[in-house]
């Protein structure tokens, strides 16, 4: 059996928790690998979001360091890394508050024609507030998706609360729950 890499349609991936361990160790290296394989095409981009004040260049530098640290040298080249890094940008947003949402909305612009994925690489207690912020700021559309990671809550009751909070913003077919 042979494998085939199939390019995906242009997208916007917004990673809440974009400066966290999960993003640096797993998400960015995996996305780099997909970009290197030709699966990420056109104007697709990744926007990292965190509360930390940081410029695009500072984030790109830390993302480059993460790729160099977590992707074996035989699987990366300077040109490929630079190509991927150009897809990245950073916006400081307080997911549980009001700060930064206007900046994120401006960064996203009106590209509702693209699939927009919100990846919540944060504590499950922030899933609801972040989804509410997404809705409050008009960032979701029919083409939007949200990715949440298990565990979803600490027990059955808190899992229900989290699922209900996410479900008030996204329809079930837009919600992707993953286990890692």
C-alpha angles and dihedrals in degrees: 000000000000125000124227128201111222117199114233126223115268112282145173116231115195110193114199105201087033094157095048131107094261092054095047098040101037119005102048095043091048092048090048089054091051091048091048090051091054097249095119110065144171121359095346112143144181120222115194116208128194138141091250117106106240137145124236089252093051090050093047090051092052091045090051089051091050092051091048090049101043104030114071112246091240089061098052140055130189094249093050092048091049091048090053094043089057088063091060132090137160137224126182109227131165098223093197095043142037104267118112100006092111089053091051092049090051091048091052094046118180100315094133089142088076125075105256115204122194109202111195105206090167141096111299090240086070096052093087098043092047092049090049089051090050090053095041090055096044095243098135127080138165087279094052123109133187126210119202127180130222137280090067101190130336097271141356094286095049090044089055091050092050093046091049092049092050090043093057088066105029129043115235093256088058095054121088117189115194136183121210 
